[in-house]
Amino acid sequence: MALLTAMIKTLMAGLLMLVALALPGQAATFSMKRGLNLDQWTTWPGEDKWGDRQAILPYPEWRKFLKDDDLKALKSAGFDFLRMPVDPSPFLSGETLALRDELYASVLDSVRTVNRAGLKVVVDMHLIPAGSSRKIGMGQVMDDPKTFDAYVEMVRKMARTLAAEDPTKVAFEPMNEPIVDCDSDGTSLWPQRQQKLFAAARASATRLTLILTGACYSNAASLARIDPKAIPDDNVIWTFHSYDPFLLTHQGATWAGDFIPYVTGLPYPLTAVPRAELDATLDTIRARIKAEAPWARQNGLLAYLDEQIASMDTNEKLLAVVDAPFKTVEAWAKANGIKPENITLGEFGMIRQEYGNAYVMPGQYRAAYVKDMIARAEAHGFSWSVWSYGGAFGIVDAFNRDKAEPDVMEAIKSLH
């Protein structure tokens, strides 16, 4: 019996060795360098409209506005791939039952439309918070086991939808910016959930590169807590997002906490204007906080403003803030034997204009930030995709199909 057990162990070890030899060494099928995030919704139809073919198809909604020439222009501008956000909520809503197959087919058609324009595509399952017009968002998927199971099945079916596409031109990202484990060490819930999503996607799409991430909005520190060896697959690209310094990149964003909405008018870098002009802007922000913030929060907000400004009021300090996430990810990658080309900065960018806010960030500041972030990503050997085509962070379009200032796109074109 002992001899038989030993023979079985030897045989199993040999089989495992053969499997290991058959696997490519850290080689993702999909490769990318310079990308742009497409839009998700533009007109934001409420969930009660999702059963209306005219309202929801083609899907995603950018297909109603962007034509082949618009996509080819992105190729000419120097992008080699697009990250295509796909809102998963309609696939989880009872409103779309009659149209569900058409929705999957439309996502596939959208992928092929991007590929025909000469661009690769990352299909990004991009949950957002639920709200008055939608019942299921990130919170429901993360908090309710049945909803999470439904999400896993949706990932399985989306992967199956994409499975026959050219794996050098299409990659699949099962979840964007998981909002979970933000109040822990980042590993209590997310690693196991990501393994379930990975297993569902890989079982359906055996050849596609999968884009995986860390917890808590895909920040660099959370990625650095992931054990990549727990995902037994080399055909993976790891992603992180960075909008640091948040104080400058999200100015005026009403949805980004209770501090940022009071902040507008700061330049990038802070040294781009004379100190007296910067101080006048800061005084305006302080006055706004004193006039509009809850009394009990005012001192904390004012102290936070001073602390943040002091952390980046020289170009050297600012570069350290911008570069910190890249250094974190690079150290993690080296410790785990992950090549730089298998890491992507999936999102970064600077707000142009908040919805309903009159303030517009000057184009030269946005271009300076994007150039700095691209320089950091490329210095570390990472690919990148800027957020986003249109909307509040738009670099091509603004709102209502108006054109954004050309500064950011000109900076990207100059990289050729």
TORKOL-4160 file (C-alpha; in steps of 0.2 Angstrom, whole numbers, padded with zeros to 4 digits, m for minus):
416
<pt num="1" X="0000" Y="0000" Z="0000"/>
<pt num="2" X="0014" Y="0012" Z="0005"/>
<pt num="3" X="0023" Y="0008" Z="m0012"/>
<pt num="4" X="0007" Y="0011" Z="m0022"/>
<pt num="5" X="0005" Y="0028" Z="m0012"/>
<pt num="6" X="0022" Y="0033" Z="m0016"/>
<pt num="7" X="0020" Y="0028" Z="m0035"/>
<pt num="8" X="0004" Y="0039" Z="m0036"/>
<pt num="9" X="0013" Y="0053" Z="m0028"/>
<pt num="10" X="0028" Y="0052" Z="m0040"/>
<pt num="11" X="0016" Y="0051" Z="m0055"/>
<pt num="12" X="0006" Y="0066" Z="m0048"/>
<pt num="13" X="0022" Y="0076" Z="m0046"/>
<pt num="14" X="0027" Y="0072" Z="m0064"/>
<pt num="15" X="0010" Y="0077" Z="m0071"/>
<pt num="16" X="0011" Y="0094" Z="m0061"/>
<pt num="17" X="0028" Y="0096" Z="m0068"/>
<pt num="18" X="0022" Y="0093" Z="m0086"/>
<pt num="19" X="0008" Y="0106" Z="m0083"/>
<pt num="20" X="0020" Y="0119" Z="m0076"/>
<pt num="21" X="0031" Y="0116" Z="m0092"/>
<pt num="22" X="0016" Y="0118" Z="m0103"/>
<pt num="23" X="0012" Y="0135" Z="m0096"/>
<pt num="24" X="0020" Y="0150" Z="m0103"/>
<pt num="25" X="0031" Y="0160" Z="m0091"/>
<pt num="26" X="0021" Y="0176" Z="m0086"/>
<pt num="27" X="0015" Y="0178" Z="m0104"/>
<pt num="28" X="m0002" Y="0187" Z="m0106"/>
<pt num="29" X="m0009" Y="0184" Z="m0123"/>
<pt num="30" X="m0015" Y="0202" Z="m0124"/>
<pt num="31" X="m0003" Y="0216" Z="m0124"/>
<pt num="32" X="m0007" Y="0235" Z="m0124"/>
<pt num="33" X="0002" Y="0251" Z="m0121"/>
<pt num="34" X="m0008" Y="0267" Z="m0123"/>
<pt num="35" X="m0027" Y="0267" Z="m0120"/>
<pt num="36" X="m0042" Y="0278" Z="m0117"/>
<pt num="37" X="m0058" Y="0274" Z="m0107"/>
<pt num="38" X="m0074" Y="0275" Z="m0117"/>
<pt num="39" X="m0090" Y="0282" Z="m0109"/>
<pt num="40" X="m0103" Y="0271" Z="m0101"/>
<pt num="41" X="m0119" Y="0280" Z="m0101"/>
<pt num="42" X="m0122" Y="0298" Z="m0108"/>
<pt num="43" X="m0141" Y="0301" Z="m0106"/>
<pt num="44" X="m0142" Y="0289" Z="m0091"/>
<pt num="45" X="m0160" Y="0281" Z="m0094"/>
<pt num="46" X="m0168" Y="0276" Z="m0079"/>
<pt num="47" X="m0171" Y="0257" Z="m0075"/>
<pt num="48" X="m0189" Y="0259" Z="m0080"/>
<pt num="49" X="m0183" Y="0262" Z="m0098"/>
<pt num="50" X="m0171" Y="0247" Z="m0099"/>
<pt num="51" X="m0184" Y="0236" Z="m0107"/>
<pt num="52" X="m0186" Y="0248" Z="m0121"/>
<pt num="53" X="m0176" Y="0243" Z="m0136"/>
<pt num="54" X="m0174" Y="0261" Z="m0142"/>
<pt num="55" X="m0168" Y="0267" Z="m0125"/>
<pt num="56" X="m0155" Y="0253" Z="m0121"/>
<pt num="57" X="m0148" Y="0247" Z="m0138"/>
<pt num="58" X="m0135" Y="0247" Z="m0145"/>
<pt num="59" X="m0125" Y="0244" Z="m0130"/>
<pt num="60" X="m0115" Y="0252" Z="m0122"/>
<pt num="61" X="m0123" Y="0268" Z="m0126"/>
<pt num="62" X="m0107" Y="0276" Z="m0134"/>
<pt num="63" X="m0112" Y="0266" Z="m0150"/>
<pt num="64" X="m0126" Y="0279" Z="m0153"/>
<pt num="65" X="m0114" Y="0293" Z="m0154"/>
<pt num="66" X="m0097" Y="0287" Z="m0160"/>
<pt num="67" X="m0095" Y="0282" Z="m0178"/>
<pt num="68" X="m0081" Y="0272" Z="m0186"/>
<pt num="69" X="m0071" Y="0288" Z="m0190"/>
<pt num="70" X="m0072" Y="0293" Z="m0172"/>
<pt num="71" X="m0063" Y="0277" Z="m0167"/>
<pt num="72" X="m0051" Y="0278" Z="m0181"/>
<pt num="73" X="m0046" Y="0295" Z="m0175"/>
<pt num="74" X="m0041" Y="0288" Z="m0159"/>
<pt num="75" X="m0030" Y="0275" Z="m0167"/>
<pt num="76" X="m0022" Y="0290" Z="m0177"/>
<pt num="77" X="m0020" Y="0299" Z="m0161"/>
<pt num="78" X="m0008" Y="0286" Z="m0154"/>
<pt num="79" X="m0020" Y="0274" Z="m0144"/>
<pt num="80" X="m0018" Y="0256" Z="m0147"/>
<pt num="81" X="m0032" Y="0250" Z="m0136"/>
<pt num="82" X="m0049" Y="0256" Z="m0128"/>
<pt num="83" X="m0055" Y="0251" Z="m0111"/>
<pt num="84" X="m0074" Y="0249" Z="m0114"/>
<pt num="85" X="m0084" Y="0251" Z="m0098"/>
<pt num="86" X="m0100" Y="0240" Z="m0099"/>
<pt num="87" X="m0113" Y="0243" Z="m0085"/>
<pt num="88" X="m0118" Y="0226" Z="m0078"/>
<pt num="89" X="m0134" Y="0232" Z="m0069"/>
<pt num="90" X="m0145" Y="0230" Z="m0084"/>
<pt num="91" X="m0139" Y="0212" Z="m0085"/>
<pt num="92" X="m0145" Y="0209" Z="m0067"/>
<pt num="93" X="m0162" Y="0219" Z="m0069"/>
<pt num="94" X="m0178" Y="0211" Z="m0072"/>
<pt num="95" X="m0183" Y="0225" Z="m0084"/>
<pt num="96" X="m0171" Y="0218" Z="m0097"/>
<pt num="97" X="m0176" Y="0199" Z="m0097"/>
<pt num="98" X="m0184" Y="0200" Z="m0115"/>
<pt num="99" X="m0169" Y="0209" Z="m0122"/>
<pt num="100" X="m0155" Y="0200" Z="m0112"/>
<pt num="101" X="m0148" Y="0190" Z="m0127"/>
<pt num="102" X="m0148" Y="0206" Z="m0138"/>
<pt num="103" X="m0138" Y="0215" Z="m0124"/>
<pt num="104" X="m0124" Y="0202" Z="m0124"/>
<pt num="105" X="m0124" Y="0202" Z="m0143"/>
<pt num="106" X="m0123" Y="0221" Z="m0144"/>
<pt num="107" X="m0108" Y="0221" Z="m0132"/>
<pt num="108" X="m0100" Y="0208" Z="m0144"/>
<pt num="109" X="m0104" Y="0219" Z="m0159"/>
<pt num="110" X="m0096" Y="0234" Z="m0150"/>
<pt num="111" X="m0080" Y="0224" Z="m0147"/>
<pt num="112" X="m0079" Y="0220" Z="m0165"/>
<pt num="113" X="m0083" Y="0238" Z="m0170"/>
<pt num="114" X="m0068" Y="0244" Z="m0160"/>
<pt num="115" X="m0057" Y="0230" Z="m0167"/>
<pt num="116" X="m0062" Y="0234" Z="m0185"/>
<pt num="117" X="m0055" Y="0252" Z="m0181"/>
<pt num="118" X="m0038" Y="0244" Z="m0178"/>
<pt num="119" X="m0039" Y="0245" Z="m0159"/>
<pt num="120" X="m0038" Y="0232" Z="m0146"/>
<pt num="121" X="m0052" Y="0232" Z="m0132"/>
<pt num="122" X="m0053" Y="0228" Z="m0114"/>
<pt num="123" X="m0071" Y="0224" Z="m0109"/>
<pt num="124" X="m0073" Y="0231" Z="m0092"/>
<pt num="125" X="m0088" Y="0226" Z="m0081"/>
<pt num="126" X="m0090" Y="0243" Z="m0073"/>
<pt num="127" X="m0102" Y="0243" Z="m0059"/>
<pt num="128" X="m0108" Y="0260" Z="m0051"/>
<pt num="129" X="m0118" Y="0264" Z="m0036"/>
<pt num="130" X="m0136" Y="0261" Z="m0036"/>
<pt num="131" X="m0147" Y="0276" Z="m0035"/>
<pt num="132" X="m0165" Y="0283" Z="m0039"/>
<pt num="133" X="m0164" Y="0277" Z="m0057"/>
<pt num="134" X="m0157" Y="0259" Z="m0053"/>
<pt num="135" X="m0159" Y="0246" Z="m0040"/>
<pt num="136" X="m0143" Y="0236" Z="m0042"/>
<pt num="137" X="m0126" Y="0243" Z="m0040"/>
<pt num="138" X="m0109" Y="0240" Z="m0032"/>
<pt num="139" X="m0116" Y="0240" Z="m0014"/>
<pt num="140" X="m0130" Y="0227" Z="m0018"/>
<pt num="141" X="m0118" Y="0215" Z="m0027"/>
<pt num="142" X="m0105" Y="0216" Z="m0013"/>
<pt num="143" X="m0118" Y="0215" Z="0002"/>
<pt num="144" X="m0130" Y="0202" Z="m0004"/>
<pt num="145" X="m0124" Y="0185" Z="m0008"/>
<pt num="146" X="m0138" Y="0181" Z="m0020"/>
<pt num="147" X="m0134" Y="0196" Z="m0030"/>
<pt num="148" X="m0116" Y="0192" Z="m0030"/>
<pt num="149" X="m0119" Y="0175" Z="m0036"/>
<pt num="150" X="m0130" Y="0183" Z="m0050"/>
<pt num="151" X="m0115" Y="0194" Z="m0054"/>
<pt num="152" X="m0104" Y="0179" Z="m0056"/>
<pt num="153" X="m0116" Y="0171" Z="m0068"/>
<pt num="154" X="m0116" Y="0187" Z="m0078"/>
<pt num="155" X="m0097" Y="0187" Z="m0079"/>
<pt num="156" X="m0098" Y="0168" Z="m0084"/>
<pt num="157" X="m0110" Y="0172" Z="m0098"/>
<pt num="158" X="m0101" Y="0188" Z="m0104"/>
<pt num="159" X="m0084" Y="0178" Z="m0105"/>
<pt num="160" X="m0093" Y="0165" Z="m0115"/>
<pt num="161" X="m0100" Y="0178" Z="m0126"/>
<pt num="162" X="m0082" Y="0184" Z="m0129"/>
<pt num="163" X="m0073" Y="0168" Z="m0129"/>
<pt num="164" X="m0071" Y="0165" Z="m0148"/>
<pt num="165" X="m0064" Y="0182" Z="m0151"/>
<pt num="166" X="m0045" Y="0185" Z="m0155"/>
<pt num="167" X="m0036" Y="0184" Z="m0138"/>
<pt num="168" X="m0023" Y="0196" Z="m0145"/>
<pt num="169" X="m0037" Y="0209" Z="m0148"/>
<pt num="170" X="m0049" Y="0207" Z="m0134"/>
<pt num="171" X="m0046" Y="0205" Z="m0115"/>
<pt num="172" X="m0059" Y="0204" Z="m0101"/>
<pt num="173" X="m0060" Y="0213" Z="m0084"/>
<pt num="174" X="m0073" Y="0205" Z="m0073"/>
<pt num="175" X="m0075" Y="0219" Z="m0061"/>
<pt num="176" X="m0070" Y="0238" Z="m0060"/>
<pt num="177" X="m0065" Y="0246" Z="m0044"/>
<pt num="178" X="m0073" Y="0234" Z="m0031"/>
<pt num="179" X="m0079" Y="0244" Z="m0016"/>
<pt num="180" X="m0075" Y="0231" Z="m0003"/>
<pt num="181" X="m0062" Y="0229" Z="0011"/>
<pt num="182" X="m0059" Y="0247" Z="0012"/>
<pt num="183" X="m0059" Y="0247" Z="0031"/>
<pt num="184" X="m0049" Y="0231" Z="0033"/>
<pt num="185" X="m0031" Y="0226" Z="0027"/>
<pt num="186" X="m0039" Y="0223" Z="0010"/>
<pt num="187" X="m0039" Y="0204" Z="0010"/>
<pt num="188" X="m0054" Y="0199" Z="0021"/>
<pt num="189" X="m0067" Y="0198" Z="0007"/>
<pt num="190" X="m0060" Y="0203" Z="m0010"/>
<pt num="191" X="m0047" Y="0189" Z="m0014"/>
<pt num="192" X="m0060" Y="0175" Z="m0012"/>
<pt num="193" X="m0073" Y="0184" Z="m0022"/>
<pt num="194" X="m0060" Y="0188" Z="m0036"/>
<pt num="195" X="m0056" Y="0170" Z="m0037"/>
<pt num="196" X="m0074" Y="0166" Z="m0040"/>
<pt num="197" X="m0075" Y="0179" Z="m0053"/>
<pt num="198" X="m0059" Y="0173" Z="m0061"/>
<pt num="199" X="m0065" Y="0155" Z="m0061"/>
<pt num="200" X="m0081" Y="0159" Z="m0069"/>
<pt num="201" X="m0073" Y="0169" Z="m0083"/>
<pt num="202" X="m0059" Y="0157" Z="m0086"/>
<pt num="203" X="m0071" Y="0142" Z="m0087"/>
<pt num="204" X="m0080" Y="0151" Z="m0101"/>
<pt num="205" X="m0066" Y="0160" Z="m0110"/>
<pt num="206" X="m0050" Y="0149" Z="m0109"/>
<pt num="207" X="m0039" Y="0159" Z="m0121"/>
<pt num="208" X="m0044" Y="0177" Z="m0116"/>
<pt num="209" X="m0032" Y="0188" Z="m0105"/>
<pt num="210" X="m0041" Y="0192" Z="m0089"/>
<pt num="211" X="m0038" Y="0209" Z="m0080"/>
<pt num="212" X="m0038" Y="0207" Z="m0061"/>
<pt num="213" X="m0036" Y="0220" Z="m0047"/>
<pt num="214" X="m0035" Y="0224" Z="m0029"/>
<pt num="215" X="m0049" Y="0229" Z="m0018"/>
<pt num="216" X="m0055" Y="0247" Z="m0013"/>
<pt num="217" X="m0057" Y="0256" Z="m0029"/>
<pt num="218" X="m0042" Y="0247" Z="m0037"/>
<pt num="219" X="m0030" Y="0257" Z="m0027"/>
<pt num="220" X="m0011" Y="0253" Z="m0028"/>
<pt num="221" X="m0010" Y="0248" Z="m0009"/>
<pt num="222" X="m0024" Y="0236" Z="m0011"/>
<pt num="223" X="m0016" Y="0228" Z="m0026"/>
<pt num="224" X="0000" Y="0226" Z="m0016"/>
<pt num="225" X="m0010" Y="0215" Z="m0003"/>
<pt num="226" X="m0016" Y="0203" Z="m0016"/>
<pt num="227" X="m0006" Y="0186" Z="m0018"/>
<pt num="228" X="m0006" Y="0183" Z="m0036"/>
<pt num="229" X="0000" Y="0165" Z="m0034"/>
<pt num="230" X="m0018" Y="0162" Z="m0027"/>
<pt num="231" X="m0024" Y="0164" Z="m0046"/>
<pt num="232" X="m0016" Y="0149" Z="m0055"/>
<pt num="233" X="m0014" Y="0157" Z="m0072"/>
<pt num="234" X="m0001" Y="0166" Z="m0082"/>
<pt num="235" X="m0013" Y="0174" Z="m0094"/>
<pt num="236" X="m0017" Y="0188" Z="m0082"/>
<pt num="237" X="m0014" Y="0207" Z="m0082"/>
<pt num="238" X="m0015" Y="0216" Z="m0065"/>
<pt num="239" X="m0023" Y="0233" Z="m0065"/>
<pt num="240" X="m0023" Y="0248" Z="m0052"/>
<pt num="241" X="m0030" Y="0265" Z="m0053"/>
<pt num="242" X="m0023" Y="0282" Z="m0047"/>
<pt num="243" X="m0030" Y="0299" Z="m0047"/>
<pt num="244" X="m0017" Y="0306" Z="m0035"/>
<pt num="245" X="m0017" Y="0319" Z="m0029"/>
<pt num="246" X="m0036" Y="0318" Z="m0027"/>
<pt num="247" X="m0037" Y="0336" Z="m0021"/>
<pt num="248" X="m0031" Y="0342" Z="m0038"/>
<pt num="249" X="m0039" Y="0329" Z="m0050"/>
<pt num="250" X="m0057" Y="0329" Z="m0043"/>
<pt num="251" X="m0060" Y="0348" Z="m0040"/>
<pt num="252" X="m0078" Y="0352" Z="m0037"/>
<pt num="253" X="m0084" Y="0334" Z="m0039"/>
<pt num="254" X="m0100" Y="0334" Z="m0028"/>
<pt num="255" X="m0100" Y="0315" Z="m0027"/>
<pt num="256" X="m0082" Y="0313" Z="m0020"/>
<pt num="257" X="m0084" Y="0316" Z="m0002"/>
<pt num="258" X="m0088" Y="0331" Z="0009"/>
<pt num="259" X="m0072" Y="0341" Z="0006"/>
<pt num="260" X="m0069" Y="0341" Z="m0013"/>
<pt num="261" X="m0085" Y="0350" Z="m0018"/>
<pt num="262" X="m0078" Y="0366" Z="m0010"/>
<pt num="263" X="m0061" Y="0365" Z="m0019"/>
<pt num="264" X="m0060" Y="0373" Z="m0036"/>
<pt num="265" X="m0047" Y="0384" Z="m0045"/>
<pt num="266" X="m0031" Y="0376" Z="m0040"/>
<pt num="267" X="m0018" Y="0374" Z="m0054"/>
<pt num="268" X="m0008" Y="0359" Z="m0058"/>
<pt num="269" X="0006" Y="0360" Z="m0053"/>
<pt num="270" X="0003" Y="0372" Z="m0038"/>
<pt num="271" X="0019" Y="0381" Z="m0044"/>
<pt num="272" X="0011" Y="0385" Z="m0061"/>
<pt num="273" X="0005" Y="0402" Z="m0054"/>
<pt num="274" X="0013" Y="0414" Z="m0043"/>
<pt num="275" X="0012" Y="0411" Z="m0024"/>
<pt num="276" X="0001" Y="0426" Z="m0021"/>
<pt num="277" X="m0012" Y="0420" Z="m0034"/>
<pt num="278" X="m0012" Y="0402" Z="m0026"/>
<pt num="279" X="m0014" Y="0410" Z="m0009"/>
<pt num="280" X="m0029" Y="0420" Z="m0015"/>
<pt num="281" X="m0037" Y="0404" Z="m0022"/>
<pt num="282" X="m0034" Y="0395" Z="m0006"/>
<pt num="283" X="m0043" Y="0410" Z="0004"/>
<pt num="284" X="m0058" Y="0408" Z="m0008"/>
<pt num="285" X="m0059" Y="0390" Z="m0004"/>
<pt num="286" X="m0057" Y="0393" Z="0015"/>
<pt num="287" X="m0071" Y="0406" Z="0014"/>
<pt num="288" X="m0082" Y="0394" Z="0005"/>
<pt num="289" X="m0079" Y="0381" Z="0018"/>
<pt num="290" X="m0083" Y="0393" Z="0032"/>
<pt num="291" X="m0099" Y="0399" Z="0023"/>
<pt num="292" X="m0106" Y="0382" Z="0017"/>
<pt num="293" X="m0098" Y="0367" Z="0027"/>
<pt num="294" X="m0107" Y="0361" Z="0043"/>
<pt num="295" X="m0100" Y="0370" Z="0058"/>
<pt num="296" X="m0094" Y="0355" Z="0066"/>
<pt num="297" X="m0084" Y="0350" Z="0051"/>
<pt num="298" X="m0076" Y="0367" Z="0047"/>
<pt num="299" X="m0060" Y="0366" Z="0057"/>
<pt num="300" X="m0056" Y="0348" Z="0051"/>
<pt num="301" X="m0059" Y="0353" Z="0033"/>
<pt num="302" X="m0048" Y="0368" Z="0034"/>
<pt num="303" X="m0034" Y="0358" Z="0043"/>
<pt num="304" X="m0035" Y="0345" Z="0029"/>
<pt num="305" X="m0034" Y="0358" Z="0016"/>
<pt num="306" X="m0018" Y="0365" Z="0023"/>
<pt num="307" X="m0010" Y="0348" Z="0026"/>
<pt num="308" X="m0014" Y="0343" Z="0008"/>
<pt num="309" X="m0007" Y="0359" Z="0001"/>
<pt num="310" X="0009" Y="0357" Z="0011"/>
<pt num="311" X="0012" Y="0340" Z="0005"/>
<pt num="312" X="0013" Y="0346" Z="m0013"/>
<pt num="313" X="0018" Y="0364" Z="m0014"/>
<pt num="314" X="0035" Y="0361" Z="m0022"/>
<pt num="315" X="0037" Y="0351" Z="m0038"/>
<pt num="316" X="0048" Y="0338" Z="m0029"/>
<pt num="317" X="0034" Y="0335" Z="m0016"/>
<pt num="318" X="0021" Y="0334" Z="m0030"/>
<pt num="319" X="0031" Y="0321" Z="m0040"/>
<pt num="320" X="0033" Y="0310" Z="m0024"/>
<pt num="321" X="0014" Y="0310" Z="m0022"/>
<pt num="322" X="0011" Y="0306" Z="m0040"/>
<pt num="323" X="0024" Y="0293" Z="m0041"/>
<pt num="324" X="0020" Y="0284" Z="m0024"/>
<pt num="325" X="0007" Y="0272" Z="m0031"/>
<pt num="326" X="0018" Y="0267" Z="m0045"/>
<pt num="327" X="0033" Y="0263" Z="m0033"/>
<pt num="328" X="0021" Y="0253" Z="m0022"/>
<pt num="329" X="0015" Y="0242" Z="m0037"/>
<pt num="330" X="0032" Y="0240" Z="m0044"/>
<pt num="331" X="0039" Y="0233" Z="m0028"/>
<pt num="332" X="0024" Y="0221" Z="m0027"/>
<pt num="333" X="0027" Y="0216" Z="m0045"/>
<pt num="334" X="0046" Y="0212" Z="m0042"/>
<pt num="335" X="0042" Y="0203" Z="m0026"/>
<pt num="336" X="0030" Y="0192" Z="m0035"/>
<pt num="337" X="0039" Y="0189" Z="m0052"/>
<pt num="338" X="0027" Y="0199" Z="m0062"/>
<pt num="339" X="0033" Y="0208" Z="m0078"/>
<pt num="340" X="0030" Y="0226" Z="m0080"/>
<pt num="341" X="0021" Y="0223" Z="m0096"/>
<pt num="342" X="0008" Y="0213" Z="m0086"/>
<pt num="343" X="0003" Y="0228" Z="m0076"/>
<pt num="344" X="m0009" Y="0242" Z="m0082"/>
<pt num="345" X="m0014" Y="0259" Z="m0075"/>
<pt num="346" X="m0032" Y="0256" Z="m0079"/>
<pt num="347" X="m0038" Y="0273" Z="m0075"/>
<pt num="348" X="m0031" Y="0291" Z="m0071"/>
<pt num="349" X="m0036" Y="0308" Z="m0077"/>
<pt num="350" X="m0041" Y="0325" Z="m0071"/>
<pt num="351" X="m0059" Y="0332" Z="m0070"/>
<pt num="352" X="m0064" Y="0345" Z="m0083"/>
<pt num="353" X="m0080" Y="0351" Z="m0076"/>
<pt num="354" X="m0092" Y="0344" Z="m0063"/>
<pt num="355" X="m0110" Y="0341" Z="m0069"/>
<pt num="356" X="m0120" Y="0357" Z="m0066"/>
<pt num="357" X="m0104" Y="0367" Z="m0060"/>
<pt num="358" X="m0099" Y="0382" Z="m0070"/>
<pt num="359" X="m0080" Y="0380" Z="m0066"/>
<pt num="360" X="m0070" Y="0372" Z="m0080"/>
<pt num="361" X="m0052" Y="0366" Z="m0076"/>
<pt num="362" X="m0040" Y="0375" Z="m0088"/>
<pt num="363" X="m0034" Y="0363" Z="m0102"/>
<pt num="364" X="m0016" Y="0366" Z="m0099"/>
<pt num="365" X="m0017" Y="0360" Z="m0081"/>
<pt num="366" X="m0026" Y="0344" Z="m0086"/>
<pt num="367" X="m0013" Y="0341" Z="m0100"/>
<pt num="368" X="0001" Y="0344" Z="m0088"/>
<pt num="369" X="m0006" Y="0331" Z="m0076"/>
<pt num="370" X="m0009" Y="0318" Z="m0089"/>
<pt num="371" X="0008" Y="0320" Z="m0096"/>
<pt num="372" X="0016" Y="0317" Z="m0079"/>
<pt num="373" X="0005" Y="0302" Z="m0076"/>
<pt num="374" X="0010" Y="0294" Z="m0093"/>
<pt num="375" X="0028" Y="0298" Z="m0090"/>
<pt num="376" X="0027" Y="0289" Z="m0073"/>
<pt num="377" X="0018" Y="0274" Z="m0080"/>
<pt num="378" X="0030" Y="0272" Z="m0095"/>
<pt num="379" X="0045" Y="0274" Z="m0084"/>
<pt num="380" X="0039" Y="0259" Z="m0074"/>
<pt num="381" X="0035" Y="0249" Z="m0090"/>
<pt num="382" X="0016" Y="0249" Z="m0087"/>
<pt num="383" X="0003" Y="0252" Z="m0100"/>
<pt num="384" X="m0011" Y="0265" Z="m0096"/>
<pt num="385" X="m0028" Y="0271" Z="m0101"/>
<pt num="386" X="m0034" Y="0288" Z="m0097"/>
<pt num="387" X="m0051" Y="0292" Z="m0091"/>
<pt num="388" X="m0061" Y="0296" Z="m0102"/>
<pt num="389" X="m0068" Y="0300" Z="m0119"/>
<pt num="390" X="m0082" Y="0312" Z="m0114"/>
<pt num="391" X="m0091" Y="0319" Z="m0099"/>
<pt num="392" X="m0084" Y="0326" Z="m0083"/>
<pt num="393" X="m0067" Y="0320" Z="m0086"/>
<pt num="394" X="m0068" Y="0320" Z="m0105"/>
<pt num="395" X="m0053" Y="0323" Z="m0116"/>
<pt num="396" X="m0062" Y="0322" Z="m0133"/>
<pt num="397" X="m0080" Y="0327" Z="m0129"/>
<pt num="398" X="m0087" Y="0338" Z="m0115"/>
<pt num="399" X="m0105" Y="0337" Z="m0111"/>
<pt num="400" X="m0119" Y="0336" Z="m0124"/>
<pt num="401" X="m0107" Y="0331" Z="m0138"/>
<pt num="402" X="m0098" Y="0348" Z="m0136"/>
<pt num="403" X="m0079" Y="0346" Z="m0139"/>
<pt num="404" X="m0067" Y="0347" Z="m0124"/>
<pt num="405" X="m0052" Y="0358" Z="m0125"/>
<pt num="406" X="m0038" Y="0350" Z="m0136"/>
<pt num="407" X="m0024" Y="0351" Z="m0124"/>
<pt num="408" X="m0024" Y="0333" Z="m0117"/>
<pt num="409" X="m0026" Y="0325" Z="m0134"/>
<pt num="410" X="m0012" Y="0336" Z="m0141"/>
<pt num="411" X="m0001" Y="0330" Z="m0127"/>
<pt num="412" X="m0005" Y="0312" Z="m0130"/>
<pt num="413" X="m0002" Y="0314" Z="m0149"/>
<pt num="414" X="0015" Y="0322" Z="m0146"/>
<pt num="415" X="0020" Y="0305" Z="m0138"/>
<pt num="416" X="0021" Y="0297" Z="m0156"/>
